[in-house]
């Protein structure tokens, strides 16, 4: 493309500046001043100057010693460099120097105001010569006000433009500059430049006396002419483009020129370079160190949508060149192509402090192995992506502000890469950052927020590394991963999204590691439709919904995360999903810890699950997880709840210190519990009721406040080789028409007794050992005590209970056998059955006080069964 353009472009017009040969009077030249720094008359317009300072030979006025006469040729010479004076040689010997009165008056007695007024008529080189006269003149000739006037006359800047090194320009506030005269300092740095100032060149070259001393300055009418002057060697390549609109010039840069806008105020707004037919700037091979800065660059074709503009741009940077584009405003009104196009092997520009906004196409397009540095740019309100990176493009993009785009903020696709560091990407219409089709960018320390859809969207086999970013307040998920994509999401803060935190679906993968995910409106992480990410070392907390939601055959390895304080379940697994949850800490949730429902499966192993308002784990509706080696404790509604036909293999867990039963099995559920330790519960160990079944094998069930195992309401489990001991109530209680198969169990040292069967219960028993129980119920009965004495209202001993018609007891009241004999002697009483209860007479809830028990309580209702657990209402929030 470059060779075609180079051969087809029109020939450049070159306007060579007319040389000016000022007449010099060598006889009157001051011998102390070098010939190349002297003008016959000083000041602007020598013929009309308000003063004429006549130079006289000082040697005629002095008594000169021989030693000084020998050094006179070098005594006061200045350097060839602008504004600097060489050191004077020392003169030995004594001599008498008698200055003329006029010279003494000028140097010592003329008031500062008058000297400054005189100096204000001088140009820069005469000022420098005047500064060589004496210390006083040196101070006055360096007055910043004088130099500011000269500086603005030449360069137009209202603040000094500093040029400390090649490829570096910036404006400063004079008051904050470390040097006493920044105007002079900048003048020295910029002095050798040529100027593009339409209409001024003719005036400059036709008035040599007016501009005497500025013969080295060059002026051109067009940028093309100035570039031609560089090619012909007239100057070194520093070009100042002054205020104005420059239209339809062919600016093809093939050499290391430096082109800087020069104008008062905000420079880039005053210097506008525009093309309506071709790319405004084209950098070609040979422009390795070129610099363009402080101007507005526009491509503004008459036909905005014509396809022949597809290859035209504001800036086009091609193979093997590395220009610097600095402090430019870049605008493109064409609806195809891009504002800036960087393409080809070896293209490595530096684009910094630019504004690429309000374009009707892509802002910045990097493709075909191009690279480059892009720093501190403002990229906004572009019709398509703010930045496109494609086809092995690999830029470094730092501290850019990419916002309010009418499409995506950054789009990398078709093997595009790039390193994006500390960018602020927000309020774009689609995702803040999109990765597609084998693209593999690295995004670090960026803020990606307030996207009108999502934050980061990785799809169609996209990859990428997203590290230490802040991703927040996006309308959809903070991160979307789909369609076989496999990014790395590490160390990010993903929070306060209007939907979820990370959403992985449609065969998505990825490593989600070490992120802080919180405060999102939906699940912190959602995995669905055959997706299989690795999720580890994350903190997922304080969500307005759940922590991790795995559904629709979602998979994944979820390990060593901390999931806590979420409004709904810490982890949901549903609809055919099979994740592996390993070594997580799931705690302090406002509902369930881990919730398997509607055929949710998977593995839950080696986790700490604790302090939830509902159960630690719930399993329901055909779900069949493997739950192994977990610690499940501190639940306010029990440890594990299996209900509504739930299944599951629950093995080698430690389940303790739950407010209700360690394990609940109910409503036709049929789990397998093996080798679990279920202990120190504040209610029972295992409760099975409402048709619950299950195989309980080789479990240790001990130190629970209620029955070690309670079987009720038509349930039929199998208990085999369990040890049930040291309970604070009964070992096993079976009631309410339940049955059971008990084989090879050991039941010992339980307070109330070993095995209690309610009226009408039949069980199958084989090889059980019931031994050394404390039998507190039988002992209390034999001693004539009210059973309330041993149970209070917190336990439910199983024994015969009665009702007293004389005392008008209700169906909800029960009276123990000793109170019937003692407190209700002679009353009309009725035997009800042998079952679990506590004595209402001893509790003091009947009309007559109990004569066998102590102080009455205020409990008015005997419970025949343990309180049921609260089932999760998570589904109500889906």
C-alpha positions in Angstrom: 0.0 0.0 0.0 2.8 2.4 0.9 4.7 2.0 -2.4 1.5 2.5 -4.4 0.7 5.6 -2.5 4.2 6.9 -2.8 4.2 6.5 -6.6 0.7 7.8 -7.2 0.8 10.9 -5.0 1.1 14.3 -6.5 4.6 16.0 -6.6 5.3 18.1 -3.5 5.6 21.9 -4.2 8.7 23.2 -2.5 9.0 26.9 -1.7 12.6 27.7 -0.8 12.9 30.7 1.5 14.5 33.7 -0.2 18.0 34.2 1.3 18.6 37.5 3.0 22.1 39.0 2.9 22.2 42.0 5.2 24.9 44.6 4.5 27.5 44.6 7.1 30.0 47.4 8.0 33.1 45.5 8.9 35.0 48.7 9.8 32.5 49.6 12.5 32.0 46.1 13.9 32.9 45.9 17.6 36.0 43.7 17.7 34.8 42.1 21.0 31.7 40.6 19.3 31.8 37.7 16.8 30.9 38.5 13.3 28.0 36.1 13.1 26.2 37.7 16.1 26.6 41.4 15.0 24.1 43.7 13.3 25.1 47.2 12.4 22.1 48.7 14.0 20.1 47.1 16.8 16.4 47.0 17.3 13.4 46.5 15.1 13.4 48.7 12.0 16.9 50.2 12.4 16.1 53.2 10.1 13.2 54.2 12.2 14.5 53.1 15.6 13.8 55.6 18.5 17.4 55.4 19.4 20.7 54.8 17.6 23.4 53.6 19.9 26.6 54.5 18.1 29.4 51.9 18.8 32.8 53.4 19.5 36.1 51.7 19.9 36.8 51.5 23.5 40.5 51.2 22.8 40.7 54.9 21.9 39.4 55.8 25.4 41.6 53.5 27.4 45.1 53.3 28.6 45.9 49.7 27.5 48.6 47.6 29.1 50.6 45.3 26.8 49.3 42.1 28.4 45.8 43.1 27.6 46.6 44.2 24.1 47.8 40.7 23.4 44.4 39.2 24.5 42.1 41.7 22.9 41.0 39.3 20.2 39.5 36.9 22.8 38.6 39.2 25.6 34.8 39.6 25.1 33.9 37.0 22.5 30.6 35.1 22.9 29.9 31.5 21.9 28.3 30.5 18.7 25.4 29.0 20.7 22.4 31.2 21.2 22.4 33.3 24.4 25.7 32.0 26.0 29.0 33.9 26.6 32.4 32.3 26.7 34.6 32.8 29.8 37.0 35.8 29.5 40.7 35.0 29.8 42.4 36.4 32.8 44.8 39.3 32.2 47.9 39.6 34.3 49.7 42.8 35.2 48.5 46.2 36.2 46.9 48.7 34.0 44.8 51.7 34.3 41.3 51.5 32.7 39.6 54.8 32.4 36.1 54.5 31.0 34.6 57.3 29.0 31.9 59.2 30.8 29.2 58.3 28.3 30.0 54.6 28.6 30.1 54.8 32.4 26.8 56.6 32.4 25.1 54.0 30.2 26.5 51.1 32.3 26.1 52.5 35.8 23.9 55.5 36.1 21.1 55.3 33.5 17.9 54.2 35.4 16.7 50.6 35.1 13.4 51.7 33.5 15.2 53.5 30.7 17.6 50.6 30.0 14.6 48.2 30.0 12.8 50.5 27.6 15.8 50.5 25.3 16.2 46.7 25.6 12.5 46.3 24.7 13.3 47.4 21.1 16.0 44.8 20.6 15.6 41.4 19.1 16.9 38.3 20.7 20.5 38.2 19.5 21.1 41.9 20.3 19.7 41.2 23.8 22.2 38.4 24.2 25.1 40.8 23.1 23.9 43.4 25.5 24.0 40.9 28.3 27.7 40.5 27.7 28.5 44.1 28.5 28.4 44.1 32.2 26.7 42.4 35.2 24.0 45.0 35.3 23.1 44.7 31.6 23.2 40.9 32.0 20.5 41.1 34.7 18.3 43.6 32.8 18.7 41.9 29.4 17.3 38.7 30.9 14.1 40.4 32.1 11.3 37.8 31.6 8.8 40.4 30.4 11.0 41.5 27.5 11.6 37.9 26.6 7.9 37.0 26.8 7.1 39.7 24.3 9.8 38.4 21.9 8.7 34.8 22.4 5.1 35.4 21.7 6.0 37.5 18.6 7.8 34.5 17.2 6.0 31.4 18.6 2.6 32.8 19.7 2.5 30.6 22.8 0.9 32.2 25.9 2.8 29.7 28.1 6.4 28.6 27.4 6.7 25.4 25.4 9.6 23.4 26.8 11.6 21.1 24.6 14.1 19.4 26.9 14.9 16.5 24.5 14.1 15.0 21.2 10.4 14.0 20.9 9.4 15.8 24.1 7.4 19.1 24.2 5.2 20.4 27.0 3.9 23.8 28.2 4.7 25.1 31.7 3.4 27.7 34.0 6.2 30.3 34.2 5.7 30.9 37.9 6.3 27.2 38.7 9.4 26.8 36.5 12.7 26.3 38.3 14.7 28.6 35.9 14.3 32.4 36.4 13.5 33.1 32.8 11.5 30.2 31.2 10.7 32.4 28.1 14.3 32.8 27.2 15.0 29.1 28.0 12.2 28.0 25.7 13.4 30.5 23.0 16.8 28.9 23.0 15.4 25.4 22.7 13.0 26.2 19.8 15.2 28.8 18.0 16.3 26.7 15.0 12.8 25.7 13.8 11.1 26.7 10.6 7.6 28.3 10.7 4.5 27.6 8.6 2.6 30.8 8.8 0.4 31.5 5.7 1.0 35.0 4.3 3.9 35.9 6.6 6.8 34.5 4.6 6.5 37.3 2.0 6.4 40.0 4.6 9.4 38.4 6.4 11.6 38.1 3.4 10.7 41.5 2.0 11.7 43.3 5.2 15.3 42.2 5.9 16.1 45.2 8.1 13.0 44.7 10.2 14.0 41.2 11.0 17.8 41.6 11.0 19.3 39.0 13.3 16.6 36.4 12.4 18.2 35.4 9.1 18.4 31.8 10.3 14.6 31.6 10.7 12.6 30.1 7.8 9.0 30.8 7.0 6.7 28.9 4.7 3.1 29.3 3.5 2.2 25.6 3.5 3.1 22.4 5.4 4.0 20.7 2.1 6.5 23.5 1.3 8.1 23.1 4.8 8.4 19.4 4.3 10.1 20.1 1.0 12.5 22.3 2.7 13.5 19.5 5.0 14.1 17.2 2.1 16.3 19.8 0.4 18.3 20.3 3.6 17.4 23.9 4.3 16.9 23.1 8.0 17.0 20.2 10.5 13.3 19.4 10.5 11.7 21.3 13.4 8.5 22.8 12.0 6.1 25.2 13.8 2.6 25.2 12.3 0.9 28.5 13.3 -2.7 29.3 13.8 -5.0 28.5 10.9 -6.9 25.8 9.0 -4.8 23.9 6.6 -6.9 21.9 4.1 -6.1 19.1 1.6 -2.4 19.1 1.9 -0.6 15.9 1.1 1.3 15.2 4.3 3.4 12.1 3.7 6.2 11.9 6.3 9.2 9.9 5.3 11.9 11.5 7.5 12.3 12.2 11.3 10.7 15.7 11.2 9.2 17.4 14.2 6.0 19.3 13.6 4.5 21.3 16.4 1.4 23.5 16.5 2.1 27.1 17.6 -0.7 29.3 18.7 -1.9 31.2 21.8 -4.2 29.7 24.4 -5.2 26.0 23.8 -2.8 25.4 20.9 -4.5 22.3 19.4 -7.8 24.2 18.9 -6.1 26.9 16.9 -4.0 24.8 14.5 -6.3 22.6 12.4 -5.0 20.3 9.6 -7.8 18.7 7.6 -8.2 16.5 4.5 -11.3 15.7 2.6 -9.9 13.3 0.1 -7.0 11.3 1.5 -5.5 10.4 4.9 -4.6 13.6 6.6 -1.2 12.3 7.9 0.6 9.3 6.5 3.8 8.1 8.3 5.9 5.9 6.1 9.2 4.1 6.4 11.9 6.6 7.3 9.8 8.5 9.8 11.1 6.5 12.8 11.6 9.4 15.1 9.1 11.9 13.7 7.0 14.0 16.1 3.7 15.7 15.5 2.1 17.5 18.4 -0.4 20.2 19.6 -2.8 20.4 16.6 -6.2 19.2 15.5 -6.1 16.5 12.8 -9.3 15.9 10.8 -10.4 13.6 8.0 -13.7 15.1 6.8 -14.8 13.8 3.4 -17.7 15.3 1.6 -19.3 11.8 1.2 -19.2 10.4 4.7 -20.1 6.8 3.8 -18.3 6.2 0.5 -16.5 2.9 0.4 -13.4 4.4 -1.3 -12.7 6.2 2.0 -12.3 2.8 3.7 -8.5 3.1 3.6 -8.3 6.7 4.6 -7.8 8.0 8.2 -6.8 11.1 10.1 -3.6 9.4 11.0 -2.1 6.4 9.1 1.0 4.8 10.5 2.5 2.1 8.4 5.3 -0.5 8.5 8.7 0.2 10.2 8.0 3.6 11.6 7.7 4.9 15.1 6.5 8.5 15.2 5.3 10.4 18.3 1.8 11.9 18.2 1.4 14.2 21.2 -1.4 16.5 22.5 -3.4 16.3 19.3 -7.2 16.4 18.8 -8.2 13.8 16.2 -11.6 13.8 14.5 -13.0 11.7 11.7 -16.5 12.1 10.2 -16.3 9.2 7.7 -18.5 6.3 8.7 -16.0 3.7 7.5 -12.4 3.0 8.5 -11.0 4.6 11.7 -9.6 7.9 13.0 -6.2 6.4 13.6 -4.9 3.3 11.8 -1.6 1.6 12.9 -0.8 -1.4 10.7 2.1 -3.5 9.7 5.2 -5.2 11.1 7.5 -2.6 12.8 4.8 0.0 13.2 5.4 1.3 16.7 4.1 4.8 17.3 3.9 6.6 20.6 0.5 8.3 20.8 0.0 10.3 24.1 -2.2 13.0 25.5 -4.4 13.0 22.4 -8.1 13.4 22.2 -9.7 10.8 19.8 -13.4 11.6 20.2 -16.7 12.2 18.4 -15.6 10.1 15.4 -18.2 8.3 13.2 -16.2 5.1 13.1 -13.5 3.4 15.2 -11.3 5.6 17.2 -7.9 3.8 17.3 -7.3 0.7 15.1 -4.2 -1.4 15.6 -3.7 -4.4 13.3 -1.4 -6.7 11.3 1.4 -7.1 13.9 1.5 -3.4 14.7 2.5 -2.4 18.2 3.1 1.0 19.9 2.7 3.0 23.1 -0.6 4.7 23.7 -0.7 6.7 26.9 -2.9 9.3 28.6 -5.3 9.7 25.7 -9.0 10.7 25.9 -11.1 8.4 23.7 -14.8 9.0 23.8 -18.1 9.2 22.0 -17.0 7.2 18.9 -19.6 5.5 16.8 -17.8 2.2 16.9 -15.2 0.8 19.3 -13.0 3.3 21.0 -10.1 0.9 20.3 -9.9 -2.1 17.9 -7.0 -4.5 18.2 -6.9 -7.2 15.5 -4.6 -9.7 13.7 -1.7 -10.0 16.1 -1.7 -6.3 16.9 0.0 -6.0 20.3 0.0 -2.4 21.6 0.8 -1.1 25.1 -2.1 1.1 26.2 -1.7 3.0 29.5 -3.8 5.4 31.5 -6.3 6.1 28.7 -9.8 7.4 29.4 -12.2 5.4 27.2 -15.8 6.4 27.8 -19.3 7.2 26.5 -18.7 5.2 23.3 -21.7 4.4 21.1 -20.4 0.9 20.8 -17.9 -1.2 22.9 -15.1 0.6 24.7 -12.2 -1.8 23.6 -12.6 -4.6 21.1 -9.9 -7.2 20.6 -10.6 -10.0 18.1 -9.0 -12.2 15.4 -5.8 -12.9 17.4 -5.5 -9.3 18.7 -3.4 -8.9 21.8 -2.2 -5.8 23.8 -1.3 -4.7 27.3 -3.8 -2.4 28.8 -2.7 -0.7 32.1 -4.5 1.7 34.4 -7.2 2.7 31.9 -10.5 4.1 32.9 -13.2 2.5 30.8 -16.8 3.5 31.5 -20.3 4.3 30.2 -19.9 2.6 26.9 -23.1 1.4 25.2 -22.0 -2.2 25.0 -19.3 -3.9 27.0 -16.4 -1.9 28.4 -14.0 -4.5 27.0 -14.8 -7.2 24.5 -12.5 -10.2 23.6 -13.4 -12.5 20.7 -12.0 -15.1 18.3 -8.6 -16.1 19.8 -7.8 -12.6 21.0 -5.6 -12.6 24.0 -5.1 -9.2 25.7 -3.7 -8.4 29.1 -5.7 -5.9 31.1 -4.2 -4.8 34.5 -5.2 -2.1 37.0 -8.0 -0.7 34.9 -11.4 0.6 36.1 -14.2 -0.9 34.0 -17.5 0.5 35.2 -21.0 1.8 34.4 -21.2 -0.1 31.1 -24.7 0.1 29.7 -24.5 -3.7 29.2 -21.6 -5.6 30.8 -18.1 -4.8 32.0 -15.9 -7.5 30.2 -17.3 -9.8 27.5 -15.2 -12.8 26.4 -16.7 -15.0 23.7 -16.1 -17.2 20.7 -12.8 -18.7 22.0 -11.5 -15.5 23.4 -8.8 -15.5 26.0 -7.0 -12.8 27.9 -5.7 -12.0 31.3 -7.7 -9.5 33.5 -5.6 -8.8 36.6 -6.1 -6.3 39.5 -8.9 -4.4 37.8 -11.9 -2.7 39.4 -15.1 -3.8 37.7 -18.2 -2.2 39.1 -21.7 -0.7 38.6 -22.3 -2.3 35.1 -25.8 -2.9 34.0 -25.3 -6.5 33.2 -22.6 -8.9 34.6 -19.2 -7.5 35.5 -17.6 -10.3 33.5 -19.2 -12.5 30.8 -17.4 -15.6 29.5 -19.1 -17.8 26.9 -18.7 -20.0 23.8 -15.5 -21.9 24.6 -13.6 -18.9 25.9 -10.9 -19.3 28.4 -9.7 -16.1 30.1 -7.9 -15.6 33.4 -9.7 -13.3 35.8 -7.3 -12.7 38.8 -7.2 -10.3 41.6 -10.0 -8.1 40.5 -12.6 -6.3 42.6 -16.0 -7.0 40.9 -18.7 -5.3 42.8 -22.0 -3.4 42.9 -23.2 -4.7 39.5 -26.8 -4.3 38.6 -26.8 -8.0 37.8 -24.2 -10.6 38.6 -20.5 -10.5 39.2 -19.0 -13.2 36.8 -21.3 -15.0 34.4 -20.0 -18.1 32.6 -22.3 -19.8 30.1 -22.4 -21.6 26.8 -19.3 -23.9 27.3 -17.3 -21.1 28.8 -14.2 -21.9 30.8 -11.6 -19.7 32.5 -9.6 -19.3 35.7 -11.4 -17.1 38.2 -8.9 -16.6 40.9 -8.3 -14.3 43.9 -11.1 -11.8 43.1 -13.1 -9.8 45.6 -16.7 -10.2 44.4 -19.4 -8.4 46.4 -22.5 -6.3 46.5 -23.9 -7.5 43.2 -27.7 -7.6 42.5 -27.6 -11.3 41.3 -25.2 -14.1 42.0 -21.5 -13.3 42.5 -20.5 -16.1 40.1 -23.0 -17.9 37.8 -22.0 -21.0 35.9 -24.4 -22.6 33.4 -24.9 -24.6 30.1 -21.9 -27.0 30.2 -19.5 -24.3 31.3 -16.5 -25.6 33.3 -14.3 -22.8 34.9 -11.8 -23.1 37.7 -13.0 -20.8 40.5 -10.5 -20.5 43.4 -9.3 -18.2 46.2 -12.1 -15.7 45.6 -14.0 -13.8 48.2 -17.7 -13.8 47.3 -19.7 -11.9 49.8 -22.5 -9.4 50.7 -24.4 -10.1 47.5 -28.0 -9.0 47.2 -28.7 -12.5 45.8 -26.6 -15.7 46.2 -22.9 -16.4 46.1 -22.2 -19.0 43.4 -25.1 -20.3 41.2 -24.4 -23.4 39.1 -27.3 -24.5 36.9 -28.4 -25.9 33.5 -25.6 -28.6 33.5 -23.0 -26.2 34.7 -19.7 -27.7 35.9 -16.4 -26.3 37.2 -13.9 -26.7 40.0 -14.7 -24.4 42.9 -12.1 -24.5 45.5 -10.6 -22.5 48.4 -13.0 -19.6 48.1 -14.6 -17.7 50.9 -18.3 -17.3 50.4 -20.1 -15.4 53.1 -22.9 -12.9 54.1 -24.9 -13.3 50.9 -28.7 -12.7 51.0 -29.6 -16.1 49.5 -27.7 -19.4 49.3 -24.0 -19.3 49.5 -23.8 -21.9 46.7 -26.7 -23.2 44.5 -26.4 -26.3 42.4 -29.4 -27.2 40.2 -30.8 -28.7 37.0 -28.2 -31.3 36.1 -25.2 -29.4 37.2 -22.1 -31.2 38.5 -19.5 -28.9 40.0 -16.7 -29.9 42.4 -16.6 -27.7 45.5 -13.5 -28.3 47.5 -11.9 -26.6 50.5 -14.2 -23.6 50.5 -15.3 -21.6 53.5 -19.0 -21.0 53.1 -20.4 -19.1 56.1 -22.5 -16.4 57.7 -25.2 -16.5 55.0 -28.7 -15.2 55.5 -30.2 -18.4 54.1 -28.6 -21.8 53.2 -24.9 -22.5 52.9 -25.0 -24.9 49.9 -28.3 -25.7 48.2 -28.8 -28.7 45.8 -32.2 -28.8 44.1 -33.9 -30.0 40.9 -31.4 -32.7 40.1 -28.4 -30.7 41.2 -25.4 -33.0 41.7 -21.7 -32.6 42.1 -19.1 -33.1 44.8 -18.9 -31.1 48.0 -15.7 -32.1 49.9 -13.4 -30.7 52.5 -15.4 -27.5 53.0 -16.1 -25.5 56.1 -19.8 -24.6 56.1 -21.0 -22.7 59.1 -23.1 -20.0 60.8 -26.0 -19.9 58.3 -29.5 -18.7 59.2 -30.9 -21.8 57.5 -29.3 -25.2 57.1 -25.7 -25.6 56.2 -26.6 -27.9 53.3 -30.0 -28.6 51.7 -30.7 -31.3 49.2 -34.1 -31.7 47.4 -36.0 -32.8 44.3 -33.9 -35.5 42.9 -30.5 -34.0 43.7 -27.8 -36.5 44.4 -24.5 -34.8 45.4 -21.5 -36.4 47.0 -20.8 -34.7 50.3 -17.5 -35.7 51.9 -15.2 -34.6 54.7 -16.9 -31.3 55.3 -17.3 -29.5 58.6 -20.9 -28.3 58.9 -21.6 -26.4 62.0 -23.3 -23.4 63.6 -26.4 -23.5 61.4 -29.4 -21.9 63.0 -31.7 -24.3 61.2 -29.7 -27.6 61.3 -26.7 -29.0 59.6 -28.0 -30.9 56.5 -31.6 -31.0 55.3 -32.6 -33.6 52.7 -36.2 -33.3 51.6 -38.7 -33.6 48.7 -37.1 -36.8 47.3 -33.6 -35.6 47.8 -30.7 -38.1 47.6 -27.0 -37.8 48.2 -24.0 -39.6 49.6 -23.0 -37.9 52.8 -19.8 -39.4 54.0 -17.0 -38.7 56.5 -18.4 -35.3 57.5 -18.2 -33.6 60.9 -21.6 -32.1 61.7 -21.8 -30.3 65.0 -23.1 -27.4 67.1 -26.2 -26.8 65.0 -29.2 -25.2 66.6 -31.5 -27.9 65.3 -30.8 -31.5 64.1 -27.5 -32.3 62.6 -29.2 -34.1 59.7 -32.8 -33.9 58.6 -34.3 -36.5 56.2 -37.9 -36.0 55.2 -40.6 -36.2 52.5 -39.5 -39.3 50.6 -35.9 -38.5 50.6 -33.4 -41.4 50.6 -29.8 -40.3 51.2 -26.8 -42.4 52.3 -24.9 -41.3 55.4 -21.7 -43.1 56.2 -18.9 -42.5 58.7 -20.1 -39.1 59.7 -19.5 -37.7 63.2 -22.7 -35.9 64.3 -22.2 -34.4 67.7 -22.9 -31.6 70.2 -26.0 -30.5 68.4 -28.4 -28.2 70.3 -31.2 -30.4 69.1 -31.2 -34.0 67.8 -28.5 -35.8 65.9 -30.5 -37.2 63.0 -34.2 -36.6 62.5 -36.1 -38.7 59.9 -39.8 -38.1 59.3 -42.7 -37.6 56.8 -41.8 -40.7 54.8 -38.1 -40.2 55.0 -35.8 -43.1 54.3 -32.1 -43.5 54.0 -29.2 -45.7 54.8 -27.3 -44.6 58.0 -24.1 -46.6 58.3 -21.1 -46.5 60.6 -21.8 -43.0 61.9 -20.8 -41.7 65.3 -23.7 -39.8 66.8 -22.9 -38.4 70.3 -23.4 -35.6 72.8 -26.6 -34.2 71.2 -29.2 -32.4 73.2 -32.1 -34.4 71.9 -32.4 -38.0 70.6 -29.4 -39.3 68.8 -31.8 -40.6 66.0 -35.5 -39.6 65.9 -37.6 -41.6 63.3 -41.2 -40.4 62.9 -44.3 -40.2 60.6 -44.2 -43.1 58.3 -40.5 -43.0 57.8 -38.4 -46.2 57.2 -34.6 -45.8 57.3 -32.0 -48.5 57.7 -29.5 -48.0 60.5 -26.5 -50.2 60.4 -23.3 -50.3 62.5 -23.8 -46.9 64.0 -22.6 -45.8 67.4 -25.1 -43.6 69.3 -23.8 -42.6 72.6 -23.4 -39.9 75.3 -26.6 -38.2 74.3 -28.4 -35.9 76.6 -31.8 -37.6 75.8 -32.6 -40.9 74.2 -30.4 -42.9 71.9 -33.0 -43.8 69.2 -36.7 -42.9 69.3 -39.2 -44.2 66.8 -42.7 -42.7 66.8 -45.8 -41.9 64.7 -46.2 -45.1 62.7 -42.6 -45.1 61.5 -40.6 -48.3 61.1 -36.9 -49.0 60.8 -34.3 -51.6 60.3 -31.7 -51.6 63.0 -28.7 -53.8 62.5 -25.5 -54.0 64.4 -25.8 -50.6 66.1 -24.2 -49.8 69.4 -26.4 -47.6 71.7 -24.8 -46.7 75.0 -24.5 -44.1 77.8 -27.5 -42.0 76.7 -29.2 -40.1 79.5 -32.8 -41.1 78.9 -32.1 -44.6 77.6 -31.1 -46.5 74.6 -34.1 -47.4 72.3 -37.6 -46.0 72.7 -40.5 -47.3 70.5 -43.8 -45.4 70.6 -47.2 -47.2 70.5 -47.9 -49.0 67.3 -44.3 -49.0 66.1 -42.7 -52.2 64.7 -39.1 -52.4 63.8 -36.7 -55.0 62.4 -33.8 -55.4 64.7 -30.6 -57.6 64.4 -27.4 -57.7 66.4 -27.8 -54.3 68.1 -26.0 -53.7 71.4 -28.0 -51.5 73.8 -25.9 -51.1 76.9 -24.9 -49.0 79.8 -27.5 -46.2 79.3 -28.4 -44.0 82.2 -32.1 -44.8 81.9 -33.1 -41.5 83.6 -36.8 -41.9 82.5 -37.4 -45.3 84.1 -35.5 -44.2 87.2 -37.6 -41.0 87.6 -40.8 -43.1 87.1 -39.7 -45.6 89.7 -38.9 -42.8 92.1 -42.3 -41.3 91.7 -41.0 -38.1 90.1 -42.7 -36.0 87.5 -41.0 -36.5 84.2 -40.9 -32.7 83.7 -38.3 -32.8 86.5 -35.8 -34.4 84.1 -36.9 -33.0 80.8 -38.0 -29.4 81.5 -39.7 -28.0 78.3 -36.6 -28.6 76.2 -36.7 -32.4 76.0 -39.3 -35.0 75.1 -38.9 -38.2 77.1 -40.9 -41.2 75.7 -43.2 -42.9 78.2 -46.9 -43.4 78.9 -48.9 -40.2 78.9 -52.4 -39.4 79.8 -55.1 -36.8 79.6 -57.3 -35.5 82.5 -60.9 -34.8 81.6 -61.5 -33.3 85.0 -58.9 -30.6 84.4 -60.2 -30.0 80.9 -56.9 -30.8 79.2 -56.8 -30.5 75.4 -55.5 -32.7 72.7 -52.2 -30.7 72.9 -51.7 -31.5 76.6 -50.1 -34.5 78.2 -49.6 -35.7 81.8 -47.0 -38.2 83.0 -47.9 -41.4 84.9 -46.7 -40.1 88.3 -48.7 -36.9 88.1 -51.8 -39.0 87.2 -51.2 -41.0 90.3 -50.4 -38.1 92.6 -51.7 -34.8 91.2 -54.8 -36.1 89.4 -55.7 -38.8 91.9 -59.4 -39.5 91.6 -59.9 -37.5 88.4 -61.4 -38.7 85.2 -58.2 -39.6 83.3 -57.5 -41.3 80.0 -54.4 -43.2 78.8 -53.4 -41.8 75.4 -50.3 -43.7 74.3 -46.6 -44.4 74.8 -44.8 -41.6 73.0 -42.7 -38.5 73.2 -43.9 -35.6 75.4 -43.2 -33.4 78.3 -45.6 -33.2 81.2 -47.9 -30.2 81.2 -48.8 -30.8 84.8 -45.2 -30.5 85.9 -44.8 -27.5 83.6 -47.5 -25.7 85.5 -49.7 -25.1 82.5 -52.8 -26.7 84.0 -55.3 -25.2 86.4 -54.0 -27.1 89.4 -50.4 -26.9 90.4 -48.2 -30.0 90.2 -47.3 -31.4 93.6 -44.3 -33.3 92.2 -42.4 -30.6 90.2 -40.7 -27.4 91.1 -41.5 -23.8 89.9 -43.9 -23.7 86.9 -42.9 -22.4 83.5 -44.9 -20.4 81.1 -44.9 -22.9 78.2 -48.4 -23.9 77.3 -47.9 -26.4 74.5 -46.4 -29.8 74.6 -44.5 -30.7 71.4 -44.7 -34.3 70.3 -42.1 -33.9 67.6 -38.9 -31.8 67.1 -39.6 -28.5 65.4 -39.3 -28.8 61.6 -36.5 -27.1 59.7 -37.1 -24.1 57.5 -37.0 -25.0 53.9 -35.1 -22.6 51.6 -37.2 -20.2 49.6 -34.4 -19.5 47.2 -36.6 -20.4 44.3 -38.9 -17.6 45.0 -36.1 -15.2 44.1 -35.0 -16.8 40.8 
